[in-house]
Amino acid sequence: MSDSETNNAPDAPEVEVILAEFDTKKDILAEFCTKTKGLIEAALQDAKIPYQSVQLRVKSRKKLREKYLDSSKNYKRLDDITDQAGLRVITYYEDEVDKVADVIKREFDVDPVRSIDKRETEPDKFGYYALNYVCRHTHTRAADVEYKKFSDIWCEIQITSILRHAWSEIQHDWYDMKQAFPSDIKRRFARMAALLEIAESEFLDLRKKKSSYLRSVSVQVDAEVPGLLLDAVSLMSFIKQDPAVAVVDQSIAELVQRELSHEVPEANIHLLLKLASCAGFTALKDIRDGLKKHERAIHEYVDRSRQMALAKEEPRSPLPRGVCVFHLAVILIGGRGENVLLDTYREMGVTLDATSTQKVKERAAIAEEVLAKYASGG
């Protein structure tokens, strides 16, 4: 340390005074963080911006001491340290950081001079990137009785992606000693940071390709493109979009006097996909044609077997969308005989005791009867 640095460094008594002042503020800083965390979460939800989490922390006494004694910073008073209270907003993807930043700038009084965009770095530097805002509650909010006691508190709000956050947590164990490690260790550390950036970029690209694929499938389902193969994505779009599904689902809901849910749970899609495959469907057209051909059979089957549920249900719980696909598949499988339907249920992981086995047999009998009835024009 040079003479000028020695002269600028705070002495021990001065540090103890600063720490004592900090001790008197810790409780209000903790309350500030909790209140501000809730505000940020509400603002992000209102803006419909997905986020992984909002974390908070009050600076530890040890870290505060180290920071205040850093001669390169030239701190003169406690309030020169702007991150005594800190929050971190963690997004799923890097391109969501700026969306969160817009919310923070709208909801807080941001100091542009003391804020820093740590994403702006040398092209050969890799590692933790974040947007760090030094800010406080706006004058309008600070005038509110709930926030008045926080009016003089500045904090640091970091915004980063989940991968960058993970890297930040990992490198904490290395940071204080990284200059002491030999070159080969430091080089490997830098390579890992570069790989992280590549992974971040790849996830963004994959998300774009996924969105593009989902849109493409949706358009093909809407256009009833022949030969569109059956998979989880196409079946989800089909259930959400196809008019035949909407009509038969609604008729089943009215028959059993239950509401029709607006949601299509992913777990249901995988169940329906397995059942559809067991029924012999390979393309969406197969299901579409099956619904049109067997609509009356489905209606009668549901009417006759609705009291034979294998699992007890809430009497008025909403029916999931796509329930018609379930009944269509069960009818076609059951129409091949009770043993085929029993084997299918077992393959689906359904545990069958004596009572439920009997109910499956009864369903299979109903399926055979309604298929025969409407096949002959009944």
C-alpha positions as CSV (number, residue, x, y, z in Angstrom):
1,M,0.0,0.0,0.0
2,S,1.4,3.4,-0.9
3,D,1.7,6.4,1.5
4,S,-1.3,8.1,-0.2
5,E,-3.4,5.0,0.2
6,T,-2.3,4.7,3.9
7,N,-3.3,8.3,4.5
8,N,-6.8,7.7,2.8
9,A,-7.5,4.5,4.7
10,P,-9.9,4.9,7.7
11,D,-8.4,4.1,11.0
12,A,-9.8,1.5,13.4
13,P,-11.6,3.8,15.8
14,E,-13.4,5.4,12.9
15,V,-14.5,2.0,11.6
16,E,-15.9,1.1,15.0
17,V,-18.0,4.3,15.0
18,I,-19.4,3.4,11.5
19,L,-20.2,-0.1,12.6
20,A,-22.0,1.1,15.7
21,E,-24.1,3.4,13.5
22,F,-24.8,0.5,11.2
23,D,-25.9,-1.6,14.2
24,T,-28.6,0.9,15.0
25,K,-29.9,0.7,11.4
26,K,-30.0,-3.1,10.9
27,D,-33.6,-3.7,12.0
28,I,-35.0,-0.9,9.8
29,L,-32.9,-2.1,6.9
30,A,-34.3,-5.6,7.3
31,E,-37.8,-4.3,7.4
32,F,-37.0,-2.1,4.3
33,C,-35.8,-5.2,2.4
34,T,-38.9,-7.2,3.2
35,K,-41.3,-4.5,2.3
36,T,-39.4,-3.6,-0.9
37,K,-39.2,-7.3,-2.0
38,G,-43.0,-7.5,-1.8
39,L,-43.3,-4.4,-3.8
40,I,-41.0,-5.6,-6.6
41,E,-42.8,-9.0,-6.8
42,A,-46.2,-7.3,-7.1
43,A,-44.9,-4.9,-9.7
44,L,-43.4,-7.7,-11.8
45,Q,-46.5,-9.8,-11.5
46,D,-48.6,-6.8,-12.6
47,A,-46.3,-6.3,-15.6
48,K,-46.6,-10.0,-16.4
49,I,-42.9,-10.5,-16.4
50,P,-41.8,-14.0,-15.4
51,Y,-39.0,-14.2,-12.8
52,Q,-37.3,-16.9,-10.8
53,S,-37.1,-15.1,-7.5
54,V,-36.5,-11.9,-5.7
55,Q,-33.8,-12.2,-3.0
56,L,-32.9,-9.8,-0.2
57,R,-30.1,-9.3,2.2
58,V,-28.8,-6.8,4.7
59,K,-25.0,-6.4,4.5
60,S,-23.2,-8.3,7.2
61,R,-21.0,-6.5,9.7
62,K,-17.9,-8.3,8.4
63,K,-18.5,-7.3,4.8
64,L,-19.4,-3.8,5.8
65,R,-16.1,-3.5,7.7
66,E,-14.1,-4.8,4.7
67,K,-15.8,-2.5,2.3
68,Y,-15.4,0.6,4.4
69,L,-11.7,-0.2,4.9
70,D,-11.1,-0.5,1.2
71,S,-8.8,2.4,0.6
72,S,-9.6,2.5,-3.1
73,K,-13.2,3.6,-2.3
74,N,-12.4,6.5,0.0
75,Y,-15.5,6.2,2.1
76,K,-16.1,9.0,4.6
77,R,-19.4,8.1,6.2
78,L,-21.8,5.1,6.4
79,D,-24.2,6.4,3.8
80,D,-21.5,6.4,1.2
81,I,-22.0,2.6,1.1
82,T,-25.1,2.3,-1.0
83,D,-25.6,-1.5,-0.7
84,Q,-26.2,-1.8,3.0
85,A,-29.7,-3.0,1.9
86,G,-29.6,-5.2,-1.2
87,L,-32.1,-7.0,-3.4
88,R,-31.5,-9.2,-6.4
89,V,-34.1,-10.0,-9.1
90,I,-33.3,-13.2,-10.8
91,T,-34.9,-13.7,-14.3
92,Y,-35.0,-17.0,-16.2
93,Y,-33.4,-15.5,-19.3
94,E,-30.8,-12.8,-20.0
95,D,-33.1,-10.9,-22.4
96,E,-35.6,-10.4,-19.5
97,V,-33.2,-8.3,-17.5
98,D,-34.0,-5.1,-19.4
99,K,-37.8,-5.7,-19.0
100,V,-37.3,-5.9,-15.2
101,A,-35.1,-2.8,-15.4
102,D,-38.0,-0.8,-16.9
103,V,-40.2,-1.8,-14.0
104,I,-37.5,-0.8,-11.4
105,K,-37.0,2.5,-13.1
106,R,-40.7,3.1,-13.1
107,E,-41.2,2.1,-9.4
108,F,-38.1,3.6,-7.8
109,D,-36.0,6.8,-7.8
110,V,-32.8,5.5,-9.5
111,D,-29.5,7.3,-9.2
112,P,-27.9,7.1,-12.6
113,V,-24.5,8.3,-11.4
114,R,-24.0,5.5,-8.8
115,S,-25.8,2.8,-10.8
116,I,-23.7,0.6,-13.1
117,D,-24.4,-1.8,-15.9
118,K,-22.0,-4.7,-15.2
119,R,-23.0,-6.3,-18.5
120,E,-20.8,-3.7,-20.3
121,T,-17.4,-5.3,-20.0
122,E,-14.3,-6.1,-22.1
123,P,-15.0,-8.5,-24.9
124,D,-12.5,-11.0,-23.4
125,K,-14.0,-10.9,-19.9
126,F,-16.6,-13.4,-18.8
127,G,-18.4,-14.2,-15.6
128,Y,-21.1,-12.5,-13.5
129,Y,-23.1,-9.9,-15.4
130,A,-25.8,-7.8,-13.8
131,L,-27.5,-4.5,-13.9
132,N,-27.0,-2.8,-10.6
133,Y,-29.3,0.1,-9.7
134,V,-28.7,2.3,-6.7
135,C,-32.2,3.6,-5.8
136,R,-34.7,4.5,-3.2
137,H,-38.4,4.7,-3.0
138,T,-40.0,7.6,-4.9
139,H,-41.0,10.8,-3.1
140,T,-44.6,9.9,-3.8
141,R,-44.4,6.5,-2.2
142,A,-42.2,7.7,0.7
143,A,-45.0,10.1,1.6
144,D,-47.2,7.1,2.2
145,V,-47.5,6.2,5.9
146,E,-46.2,2.6,5.1
147,Y,-43.1,3.8,3.5
148,K,-42.3,7.1,5.3
149,K,-39.7,5.5,7.6
150,F,-37.8,4.3,4.6
151,S,-37.6,7.7,2.9
152,D,-33.8,8.2,3.5
153,I,-32.7,4.6,2.7
154,W,-30.8,3.9,-0.5
155,C,-30.4,0.3,-1.6
156,E,-28.8,-1.6,-4.4
157,I,-31.1,-3.7,-6.7
158,Q,-29.3,-6.2,-8.9
159,I,-31.0,-7.7,-11.9
160,T,-29.5,-10.8,-13.4
161,S,-30.4,-14.1,-15.0
162,I,-30.5,-17.4,-13.2
163,L,-27.3,-18.7,-14.8
164,R,-25.4,-15.6,-13.9
165,H,-26.8,-15.8,-10.4
166,A,-25.6,-19.4,-10.1
167,W,-22.1,-18.3,-11.3
168,S,-22.1,-15.5,-8.7
169,E,-22.9,-18.0,-5.9
170,I,-20.2,-20.4,-7.1
171,Q,-17.4,-17.8,-7.5
172,H,-17.9,-16.5,-3.9
173,D,-15.7,-19.2,-2.6
174,W,-13.0,-18.2,-5.1
175,Y,-13.2,-14.5,-5.3
176,D,-11.1,-13.3,-2.3
177,M,-8.2,-15.6,-3.3
178,K,-8.4,-15.8,-7.0
179,Q,-5.3,-13.7,-7.7
180,A,-3.3,-16.1,-5.5
181,F,-4.1,-19.2,-7.5
182,P,-1.6,-20.5,-10.2
183,S,-2.2,-19.6,-13.8
184,D,-3.7,-23.0,-14.9
185,I,-6.4,-22.8,-12.2
186,K,-7.2,-19.2,-13.2
187,R,-7.3,-20.2,-16.8
188,R,-9.7,-23.0,-16.2
189,F,-11.9,-20.7,-14.1
190,A,-12.0,-18.2,-17.0
191,R,-12.9,-21.0,-19.4
192,M,-15.9,-22.1,-17.2
193,A,-17.1,-18.5,-17.2
194,A,-16.9,-18.4,-21.0
195,L,-18.9,-21.7,-21.2
196,L,-21.5,-20.2,-19.0
197,E,-22.0,-17.3,-21.5
198,I,-22.3,-19.8,-24.4
199,A,-24.9,-21.8,-22.4
200,E,-26.9,-18.5,-21.8
201,S,-26.9,-17.8,-25.5
202,E,-27.9,-21.3,-26.4
203,F,-30.8,-21.2,-24.0
204,L,-32.0,-18.0,-25.6
205,D,-31.8,-19.5,-29.1
206,L,-33.5,-22.7,-28.0
207,R,-36.4,-20.7,-26.5
208,K,-36.8,-18.8,-29.7
209,K,-36.8,-22.0,-31.7
210,K,-39.3,-23.6,-29.3
211,S,-41.6,-20.6,-29.7
212,S,-41.3,-20.7,-33.4
213,Y,-42.1,-24.4,-33.4
214,L,-45.2,-24.0,-31.2
215,R,-46.5,-21.2,-33.5
216,S,-45.9,-23.4,-36.5
217,V,-47.8,-26.4,-35.0
218,S,-50.6,-24.1,-34.0
219,V,-51.0,-22.8,-37.5
220,Q,-51.0,-26.3,-38.9
221,V,-53.6,-27.5,-36.4
222,D,-55.8,-24.5,-37.3
223,A,-55.5,-25.2,-41.0
224,E,-56.2,-28.9,-40.4
225,V,-53.1,-29.9,-42.3
226,P,-53.4,-33.6,-43.3
227,G,-50.9,-36.0,-41.8
228,L,-49.9,-33.8,-38.9
229,L,-48.4,-36.3,-36.5
230,L,-49.7,-36.8,-33.0
231,D,-47.3,-35.7,-30.2
232,A,-47.6,-33.7,-27.0
233,V,-47.3,-30.3,-28.8
234,S,-49.7,-31.0,-31.6
235,L,-52.2,-32.6,-29.2
236,M,-52.1,-29.6,-26.8
237,S,-52.8,-27.2,-29.7
238,F,-55.5,-29.5,-31.0
239,I,-57.3,-29.6,-27.7
240,K,-57.1,-25.8,-27.4
241,Q,-58.1,-25.0,-30.9
242,D,-60.1,-27.6,-32.7
243,P,-63.9,-26.8,-32.9
244,A,-64.8,-30.5,-32.7
245,V,-63.1,-30.9,-29.3
246,A,-64.8,-27.8,-28.0
247,V,-68.3,-29.1,-29.1
248,V,-67.9,-32.6,-27.6
249,D,-66.2,-31.4,-24.5
250,Q,-69.0,-28.9,-23.8
251,S,-71.7,-31.6,-24.4
252,I,-70.0,-33.9,-21.9
253,A,-69.8,-31.1,-19.3
254,E,-73.5,-30.3,-19.7
255,L,-74.4,-34.0,-19.5
256,V,-72.6,-34.4,-16.2
257,Q,-73.5,-30.9,-15.0
258,R,-70.0,-29.7,-14.4
259,E,-68.1,-26.7,-15.6
260,L,-65.4,-27.1,-18.3
261,S,-62.0,-25.9,-17.2
262,H,-60.1,-23.4,-19.3
263,E,-56.8,-25.1,-18.6
264,V,-55.1,-28.1,-20.2
265,P,-52.7,-29.5,-17.7
266,E,-49.5,-30.9,-19.1
267,A,-49.9,-34.1,-17.1
268,N,-53.2,-34.7,-18.8
269,I,-51.6,-34.3,-22.2
270,H,-49.1,-37.1,-21.6
271,L,-52.0,-39.3,-20.3
272,L,-54.1,-38.6,-23.3
273,L,-51.2,-39.1,-25.7
274,K,-50.6,-42.6,-24.2
275,L,-54.3,-43.5,-24.5
276,A,-54.5,-42.1,-28.0
277,S,-51.6,-44.3,-29.0
278,C,-53.2,-47.4,-27.4
279,A,-56.4,-46.6,-29.4
280,G,-54.4,-46.7,-32.6
281,F,-54.2,-42.9,-33.3
282,T,-51.0,-41.7,-35.0
283,A,-52.2,-38.3,-36.5
284,L,-54.5,-35.6,-35.3
285,K,-56.8,-36.3,-38.3
286,D,-57.5,-39.7,-36.7
287,I,-58.8,-38.1,-33.5
288,R,-60.7,-35.4,-35.4
289,D,-62.4,-38.1,-37.6
290,G,-63.0,-40.3,-34.5
291,L,-64.8,-37.5,-32.6
292,K,-67.1,-36.8,-35.6
293,K,-67.8,-40.4,-36.2
294,H,-68.4,-41.4,-32.6
295,E,-69.9,-38.3,-31.0
296,R,-73.2,-39.9,-30.2
297,A,-71.5,-43.0,-28.9
298,I,-69.3,-40.9,-26.6
299,H,-72.4,-39.1,-25.3
300,E,-74.2,-42.3,-24.5
301,Y,-71.1,-44.0,-23.0
302,V,-70.5,-41.0,-20.6
303,D,-74.2,-41.0,-19.7
304,R,-74.2,-44.7,-18.8
305,S,-70.8,-44.9,-17.1
306,R,-70.5,-41.5,-15.3
307,Q,-71.2,-43.2,-11.9
308,M,-68.4,-45.7,-12.4
309,A,-65.3,-43.4,-11.8
310,L,-62.2,-45.3,-11.0
311,A,-61.1,-42.5,-8.6
312,K,-63.3,-40.5,-6.4
313,E,-63.8,-37.0,-7.7
314,E,-65.1,-33.8,-6.2
315,P,-68.7,-33.6,-7.4
316,R,-68.4,-30.2,-9.0
317,S,-64.7,-30.0,-9.9
318,P,-64.3,-28.6,-13.4
319,L,-63.7,-31.1,-16.3
320,P,-60.4,-30.8,-18.0
321,R,-60.4,-29.7,-21.6
322,G,-59.8,-32.7,-23.9
323,V,-62.0,-35.0,-21.8
324,C,-63.7,-36.1,-25.1
325,V,-60.4,-37.4,-26.3
326,F,-60.1,-39.5,-23.2
327,H,-63.6,-41.0,-23.6
328,L,-63.1,-41.6,-27.3
329,A,-59.9,-43.5,-26.7
330,V,-61.4,-45.5,-23.8
331,I,-64.4,-46.5,-26.0
332,L,-62.3,-47.7,-28.8
333,I,-60.0,-49.6,-26.5
334,G,-62.9,-51.0,-24.5
335,G,-64.6,-52.1,-27.7
336,R,-61.8,-54.6,-28.2
337,G,-62.8,-56.4,-25.0
338,E,-62.4,-56.0,-21.2
339,N,-59.0,-57.6,-21.1
340,V,-57.6,-55.1,-23.5
341,L,-59.0,-52.2,-21.5
342,L,-57.7,-53.7,-18.2
343,D,-54.2,-54.1,-19.7
344,T,-54.3,-50.5,-20.9
345,Y,-55.2,-49.2,-17.5
346,R,-52.4,-51.2,-16.0
347,E,-49.9,-49.9,-18.6
348,M,-51.0,-46.4,-17.6
349,G,-50.0,-47.2,-14.0
350,V,-53.5,-47.4,-12.6
351,T,-53.7,-49.8,-9.6
352,L,-56.8,-52.0,-9.9
353,D,-58.4,-53.7,-6.9
354,A,-61.3,-56.0,-7.2
355,T,-63.9,-53.2,-7.2
356,S,-62.2,-51.1,-9.8
357,T,-61.5,-54.1,-12.0
358,Q,-65.2,-54.8,-12.0
359,K,-65.9,-51.2,-13.0
360,V,-63.5,-51.4,-15.9
361,K,-65.2,-54.6,-17.1
362,E,-68.5,-52.8,-17.0
363,R,-67.1,-49.8,-18.9
364,A,-65.7,-52.2,-21.6
365,A,-69.2,-53.8,-21.9
366,I,-70.8,-50.4,-22.4
367,A,-68.1,-49.4,-24.9
368,E,-68.8,-52.5,-27.0
369,E,-72.6,-51.9,-26.8
370,V,-72.5,-48.3,-27.9
371,L,-70.0,-48.9,-30.7
372,A,-72.1,-51.7,-32.1
373,K,-75.3,-49.6,-31.7
374,Y,-74.1,-46.6,-33.6
375,A,-72.0,-48.6,-36.1
376,S,-75.3,-50.1,-37.3
377,G,-77.0,-46.6,-37.4
378,G,-78.9,-46.9,-34.1
